[in-house]
């Protein structure tokens, strides 16, 4: 683990606040789902917070873009979307970011360069190539980050995108959020290789593996790769090893893994790791952390109140925002 002495306190405190907010938001979303306030699909991000927060911290969202899969609440909050608007979308209310039409899988904020939340497995991968093509064409120095799960890497669109990214020199960074399970199946049962980063070599592209439970490792890794991609127009494939503490979705009890495995990964909790290192570095103490946690809980409760008091979409809005 790298030393924190080169980091500013404010930067790390903000990162810790963002990760704690995501964790508390997801816990509250699970609670509201259990109370049937939230319906439909709902995929939680508990355990993977460092991936979204660490990589977003390394970007410039004035020119960079982000696309992700249906496990998207964490990315939405990491780019700075209002928790009220995210919770309202989960509730299907008109004050949600997609006016209540998208729900859990379709968070979206064009102003913050967050292009979803995509419900179809792997669908965001070729779309990200299109966004990166625009950046290459305009020469604006931006990069596109595209996150997807280890289950999506076996889609044909993934391979087609890598090929085009190489040919066209697209500044796209493809990130496998490798939480070791595609729905209920261990990645070792469906993949010929466990290190996904080596797949990049088949297209003469660089690949890298990063510890997804370590905020600093992700921040530094993405910063380095994004700098290279901006300069050289090279696409990258990153295998970020992480872990989800909850089931694949709210309907998944997660019986395909042992309690021992789950407990072992909880000892690597990215929030507790960063908290511990910041305490050791003298940036915060337990009292300061408790304050951060309380602030996050309060903010999340406010988002629930906002969603509860918001209007349902009017019937006529069903036919609005439809392209064809």
C-alpha positions as CSV (number, residue, x, y, z in Angstrom):
1,X,0.0,0.0,0.0
2,X,1.3,3.4,-0.9
3,X,2.0,6.1,1.6
4,X,-0.7,8.8,2.2
5,X,1.8,11.6,2.9
6,X,1.5,13.0,-0.7
7,X,-2.3,13.4,-0.4
8,X,-4.2,16.4,0.8
9,X,-6.5,15.8,3.8
10,X,-9.5,17.4,2.0
11,X,-9.2,15.1,-1.0
12,X,-9.2,11.9,1.2
13,X,-12.0,13.1,3.5
14,X,-14.2,13.8,0.4
15,X,-13.4,10.3,-0.9
16,X,-14.3,8.7,2.4
17,X,-17.5,10.8,2.6
18,X,-18.6,9.7,-0.9
19,X,-17.9,6.0,-0.1
20,X,-19.8,6.1,3.2
21,X,-22.7,7.9,1.5
22,X,-22.9,5.2,-1.2
23,X,-22.9,2.4,1.5
24,X,-25.6,4.1,3.6
25,X,-27.7,4.9,0.5
26,X,-27.6,1.2,-0.6
27,X,-28.5,0.0,2.8
28,X,-31.5,2.3,2.9
29,X,-32.4,1.3,-0.7
30,X,-32.4,-2.4,0.5
31,X,-34.6,-1.4,3.5
32,X,-37.1,0.5,1.3
33,X,-37.2,-2.4,-1.2
34,X,-38.1,-4.8,1.7
35,X,-40.9,-2.4,2.6
36,X,-42.1,-2.5,-1.0
37,X,-41.6,1.2,-1.5
38,X,-39.2,0.3,-4.3
39,X,-40.1,-2.2,-7.0
40,X,-38.6,-3.9,-10.0
41,X,-35.0,-4.8,-10.3
42,X,-32.5,-3.4,-7.7
43,X,-28.8,-4.2,-7.8
44,X,-26.7,-2.9,-4.8
45,X,-23.1,-1.7,-4.8
46,X,-22.1,-2.6,-1.2
47,X,-18.4,-3.5,-1.1
48,X,-17.5,-2.0,-4.5
49,X,-17.6,1.7,-3.5
50,X,-13.9,2.3,-3.9
51,X,-14.1,1.4,-7.6
52,X,-16.6,4.2,-8.6
53,X,-15.2,6.8,-6.1
54,X,-11.5,6.1,-6.8
55,X,-11.9,6.2,-10.6
56,X,-14.2,9.3,-10.7
57,X,-11.7,11.1,-8.5
58,X,-9.1,10.6,-11.2
59,X,-11.2,12.1,-14.0
60,X,-12.1,15.5,-15.3
61,X,-15.9,15.3,-15.9
62,X,-15.9,18.5,-17.9
63,X,-14.5,16.4,-20.8
64,X,-14.5,12.8,-19.6
65,X,-17.5,10.5,-19.7
66,X,-18.8,7.5,-17.7
67,X,-21.0,4.6,-18.7
68,X,-21.9,1.7,-16.5
69,X,-24.1,-1.3,-16.1
70,X,-27.4,-1.7,-14.2
71,X,-25.5,-1.8,-10.8
72,X,-25.3,2.0,-11.1
73,X,-26.3,3.8,-7.9
74,X,-22.7,4.0,-6.7
75,X,-21.5,5.6,-9.9
76,X,-24.4,8.0,-9.9
77,X,-23.6,9.3,-6.4
78,X,-19.8,9.3,-7.2
79,X,-20.2,11.7,-10.1
80,X,-22.2,14.0,-7.8
81,X,-25.8,13.3,-8.6
82,X,-28.2,14.4,-5.9
83,X,-29.2,11.5,-3.6
84,X,-32.8,12.9,-3.6
85,X,-33.0,12.5,-7.4
86,X,-31.5,9.0,-7.3
87,X,-33.8,7.8,-4.5
88,X,-36.8,9.4,-6.3
89,X,-35.9,7.4,-9.4
90,X,-35.8,4.2,-7.4
91,X,-39.3,5.1,-6.1
92,X,-40.5,5.7,-9.7
93,X,-41.4,9.3,-8.9
94,X,-41.5,12.1,-11.5
95,X,-38.7,14.0,-9.6
96,X,-36.3,11.1,-10.4
97,X,-33.4,11.6,-12.9
98,X,-35.3,9.7,-15.6
99,X,-38.7,11.1,-14.4
100,X,-39.5,7.8,-12.7
101,X,-39.3,5.8,-16.0
102,X,-36.0,4.1,-15.6
103,X,-35.8,2.9,-12.0
104,X,-32.7,1.3,-10.4
105,X,-31.0,0.3,-13.7
106,X,-31.2,3.7,-15.6
107,X,-29.6,6.5,-13.6
108,X,-28.6,9.2,-16.0
109,X,-27.2,12.7,-15.8
110,X,-26.0,14.2,-19.1
111,X,-24.7,17.4,-17.5
112,X,-22.4,15.4,-15.3
113,X,-21.3,13.3,-18.3
114,X,-22.9,10.2,-16.8
115,X,-24.5,8.3,-19.6
116,X,-26.2,5.5,-17.5
117,X,-27.0,2.9,-16.1
118,X,-27.7,0.4,-18.9
119,X,-30.1,-2.5,-18.3
120,X,-28.9,-4.9,-21.0
121,X,-25.8,-6.9,-20.1
122,X,-22.8,-5.4,-21.9
123,X,-24.8,-2.9,-23.9
124,X,-22.8,0.0,-22.6
125,X,-19.6,-1.3,-24.0
126,X,-20.1,-0.4,-27.7
127,X,-21.9,2.8,-26.7
128,X,-18.8,3.8,-24.8
129,X,-16.8,3.2,-28.0
130,X,-19.1,5.6,-29.7
131,X,-18.6,8.3,-27.1
132,X,-14.8,7.8,-27.3
133,X,-15.0,8.0,-31.1
134,X,-16.5,11.5,-30.6
135,X,-13.7,12.4,-28.3
136,X,-11.1,11.1,-30.8
137,X,-12.8,12.9,-33.7
138,X,-13.0,16.2,-31.9
139,X,-9.5,15.9,-30.3
140,X,-10.9,17.2,-27.0
141,X,-8.5,15.3,-24.8
142,X,-11.3,13.4,-23.0
143,X,-11.4,9.8,-22.1
144,X,-14.4,7.5,-21.6
145,X,-14.7,5.0,-18.7
146,X,-16.9,2.0,-19.2
147,X,-17.7,-0.3,-16.3
148,X,-19.2,-3.8,-16.6
149,X,-19.3,-7.0,-14.6
150,X,-17.3,-10.1,-15.1
151,X,-20.4,-11.8,-16.5
152,X,-20.6,-9.2,-19.3
153,X,-17.0,-9.9,-20.6
154,X,-18.2,-12.9,-22.5
155,X,-20.5,-10.9,-24.7
156,X,-19.5,-10.6,-28.3
157,X,-19.9,-6.8,-28.2
158,X,-16.9,-6.7,-25.8
159,X,-14.6,-8.3,-28.3
160,X,-15.9,-6.2,-31.2
161,X,-15.4,-3.0,-29.2
162,X,-11.8,-4.0,-28.3
163,X,-11.1,-4.5,-32.0
164,X,-12.5,-1.2,-33.1
165,X,-10.9,0.6,-30.2
166,X,-7.5,-0.6,-31.4
167,X,-8.1,0.2,-35.1
168,X,-9.6,3.6,-34.4
169,X,-7.3,4.5,-31.5
170,X,-10.2,5.3,-29.2
171,X,-9.5,6.8,-25.7
172,X,-11.8,4.3,-24.0
173,X,-10.9,2.6,-20.7
174,X,-12.9,-0.7,-20.3
175,X,-13.2,-1.6,-16.6
176,X,-14.3,-5.1,-15.5
177,X,-15.7,-4.7,-12.0
178,X,-14.7,-8.2,-11.2
179,X,-16.7,-9.2,-8.1
180,X,-16.1,-12.9,-8.9
181,X,-19.8,-13.8,-9.6
182,X,-21.9,-13.3,-12.7
183,X,-25.4,-13.5,-11.1
184,X,-25.0,-16.8,-9.2
185,X,-22.1,-18.4,-11.0
186,X,-18.5,-18.2,-9.9
187,X,-16.3,-16.7,-12.6
188,X,-13.9,-19.7,-12.4
189,X,-16.7,-21.9,-13.7
190,X,-17.4,-19.9,-16.9
191,X,-14.1,-18.3,-17.9
192,X,-11.0,-20.0,-19.3
193,X,-8.8,-17.3,-17.7
194,X,-9.1,-15.6,-14.3
195,X,-7.0,-12.6,-15.1
196,X,-9.2,-10.7,-17.6
197,X,-6.5,-8.1,-18.3
198,X,-4.7,-10.5,-20.5
199,X,-7.6,-10.5,-23.0
200,X,-6.4,-7.1,-24.1
201,X,-3.3,-8.6,-25.7
202,X,-5.4,-10.4,-28.3
203,X,-6.1,-6.9,-29.7
204,X,-2.6,-5.6,-29.1
205,X,-3.9,-3.3,-26.3
206,X,-2.5,-2.8,-22.8
207,X,-4.2,-4.4,-19.8
208,X,-3.8,-4.1,-16.0
209,X,-5.1,-5.7,-12.8
210,X,-6.0,-3.4,-9.9
211,X,-7.1,-4.1,-6.3
212,X,-10.7,-2.9,-6.2
213,X,-10.8,-2.9,-2.4
214,X,-8.1,-0.2,-2.2
215,X,-9.2,3.4,-3.0
216,X,-5.7,4.7,-3.4
217,X,-4.7,1.8,-5.8
218,X,-7.7,2.6,-8.0
219,X,-7.2,6.3,-8.0
220,X,-3.5,6.0,-8.9
221,X,-4.2,3.3,-11.4
222,X,-6.9,5.1,-13.3
223,X,-5.0,8.4,-13.2
224,X,-2.0,6.7,-14.8
225,X,-4.0,4.9,-17.4
226,X,-6.2,7.9,-18.3
227,X,-3.1,10.1,-18.7
228,X,-1.7,7.5,-21.2
229,X,-5.0,7.2,-23.0
230,X,-5.3,11.0,-23.4
231,X,-1.8,11.2,-24.8
232,X,-1.6,8.2,-27.0
233,X,-5.3,7.5,-27.9
234,X,-4.8,4.0,-26.6
235,X,-7.7,2.0,-25.2
236,X,-7.1,0.0,-22.0
237,X,-8.7,-3.0,-20.3
238,X,-8.6,-3.0,-16.5
239,X,-9.5,-6.0,-14.4
240,X,-10.5,-4.5,-11.1
241,X,-10.8,-7.2,-8.5
242,X,-13.6,-6.3,-6.1
243,X,-16.5,-8.0,-4.2
244,X,-20.1,-7.4,-3.6
245,X,-21.4,-8.0,-0.1
246,X,-25.1,-8.5,-1.2
247,X,-26.7,-10.8,-3.7
248,X,-26.6,-10.1,-7.4
249,X,-30.0,-8.3,-7.0
250,X,-32.5,-8.0,-4.2
251,X,-34.1,-11.3,-5.2
252,X,-30.8,-13.2,-4.7
253,X,-30.1,-14.8,-1.3
254,X,-26.5,-15.5,-2.4
255,X,-26.4,-19.2,-1.2
256,X,-23.8,-20.0,-3.8
257,X,-21.0,-18.7,-1.6
258,X,-19.8,-19.6,1.9
259,X,-20.2,-17.4,4.9
260,X,-16.4,-17.8,5.4
261,X,-15.7,-16.3,2.0
262,X,-18.0,-13.3,2.7
263,X,-16.5,-12.7,6.1
264,X,-13.0,-12.8,4.6
265,X,-13.9,-10.1,2.1
266,X,-15.6,-8.0,4.7
267,X,-12.2,-7.8,6.5
268,X,-11.0,-6.0,3.3
269,X,-13.9,-3.5,3.4
270,X,-12.7,-0.6,1.2
271,X,-14.3,2.0,3.5
272,X,-12.7,0.5,6.7
273,X,-9.3,0.2,4.9
274,X,-9.3,3.9,3.9
275,X,-10.6,5.0,7.3
276,X,-7.8,3.0,9.1
277,X,-5.1,4.4,6.9
278,X,-6.4,8.0,7.3
279,X,-6.4,7.5,11.1
280,X,-2.8,6.2,11.0
281,X,-1.8,9.2,8.9
282,X,-3.5,11.6,11.4
283,X,-6.1,12.9,8.9
284,X,-9.1,11.9,11.0
285,X,-9.9,10.1,14.2
286,X,-12.8,7.9,15.3
287,X,-14.9,10.9,16.3
288,X,-14.5,12.5,12.9
289,X,-15.4,9.2,11.1
290,X,-18.6,8.9,13.3
291,X,-19.5,12.4,12.2
292,X,-19.1,11.5,8.5
293,X,-21.2,8.4,9.0
294,X,-24.0,10.4,10.8
295,X,-24.0,13.0,8.1
296,X,-24.4,10.3,5.4
297,X,-27.3,8.6,7.3
298,X,-29.0,12.0,7.7
299,X,-28.6,12.8,4.0
300,X,-30.0,9.4,3.0
301,X,-33.0,9.8,5.3
302,X,-33.6,13.2,3.6
303,X,-33.6,11.5,0.2
304,X,-36.2,9.0,1.4
305,X,-38.4,11.9,2.7
306,X,-38.0,13.6,-0.7
307,X,-39.0,10.5,-2.6
308,X,-41.9,9.7,-0.4
309,X,-43.4,13.2,-0.8
310,X,-42.8,13.4,-4.6
311,X,-45.5,13.0,-7.1
312,X,-46.1,9.9,-9.2
313,X,-45.7,10.6,-13.0
314,X,-49.0,11.7,-14.6
315,X,-50.5,9.2,-17.0
316,X,-49.8,11.4,-20.1
317,X,-46.1,11.4,-19.4
318,X,-46.0,7.8,-20.5
319,X,-45.8,9.0,-24.1
320,X,-43.2,11.7,-23.5
321,X,-39.5,11.4,-24.1
322,X,-40.1,8.7,-26.7
323,X,-37.8,8.9,-29.7
324,X,-39.9,6.8,-32.1
